[in-house]
């Protein structure tokens, strides 16, 4: 996986259960890093992903921001 970035950008945990690896990638590089890892090591299969707990939290924040969680 991609080496950590020392900048001030948020770092997103990427996990690959098949390789038993975890790394942190700067937010703007997440999609490319995951795609590159999966292409090079897993024949393009979606094995490595953003940490599921983080992905769920981001989805919750986005839904709240968009007002999708408001009760009628």
C-alpha positions as CSV (number, residue, x, y, z in Angstrom):
1,X,0.0,0.0,0.0
2,X,0.9,3.6,-0.2
3,X,3.3,5.1,2.4
4,X,1.8,7.6,4.9
5,X,1.8,11.2,3.9
6,X,3.4,13.6,6.3
7,X,1.3,16.6,5.3
8,X,-1.5,18.1,7.3
9,X,-4.2,16.4,5.2
10,X,-6.5,14.0,6.9
11,X,-5.3,10.4,6.8
12,X,-7.8,7.6,6.0
13,X,-7.1,4.0,7.1
14,X,-7.1,1.5,4.2
15,X,-7.4,-2.2,5.1
16,X,-6.7,-5.3,3.1
17,X,-7.8,-8.5,4.9
18,X,-6.2,-10.7,2.3
19,X,-2.8,-9.1,2.6
20,X,-3.3,-8.6,6.3
21,X,-2.2,-5.0,5.9
22,X,-3.4,-1.6,7.1
23,X,-2.1,1.8,6.0
24,X,-3.1,5.4,6.1
25,X,-3.4,7.4,2.9
26,X,-4.1,11.2,2.6
27,X,-7.8,11.8,1.8
28,X,-7.2,13.0,-1.8
29,X,-5.2,9.9,-2.6
30,X,-7.6,7.2,-1.2
31,X,-9.4,6.2,-4.3
32,X,-6.2,5.9,-6.4
33,X,-4.4,4.0,-3.6
34,X,-7.2,1.5,-3.2
35,X,-7.6,1.0,-6.9
36,X,-3.8,0.6,-7.5
37,X,-3.5,-1.9,-4.6
38,X,-6.4,-4.0,-5.8
39,X,-5.2,-3.9,-9.5
40,X,-1.6,-4.8,-8.6
41,X,-2.2,-7.5,-6.0
42,X,-5.8,-8.8,-6.5
43,X,-6.4,-8.8,-10.2
44,X,-8.8,-5.8,-9.8
45,X,-11.0,-7.4,-7.2
46,X,-12.3,-5.1,-4.5
47,X,-10.3,-6.6,-1.6
48,X,-8.6,-3.5,-0.1
49,X,-11.1,-0.9,1.1
50,X,-11.4,2.1,3.4
51,X,-11.7,0.8,6.9
52,X,-15.4,-0.2,7.2
53,X,-15.9,1.7,10.5
54,X,-14.6,4.9,8.9
55,X,-16.7,4.4,5.8
56,X,-19.8,3.9,7.8
57,X,-19.1,7.0,9.9
58,X,-18.5,9.1,6.8
59,X,-21.8,7.9,5.3
60,X,-23.6,8.8,8.5
61,X,-22.1,12.3,8.5
62,X,-23.0,12.8,4.8
63,X,-26.6,11.6,5.3
64,X,-26.9,13.9,8.4
65,X,-25.5,16.8,6.4
66,X,-27.9,16.2,3.6
67,X,-30.9,16.0,6.0
68,X,-31.5,12.3,5.1
69,X,-31.7,11.3,8.8
70,X,-34.3,13.9,9.8
71,X,-37.6,12.4,10.9
72,X,-40.8,13.6,9.2
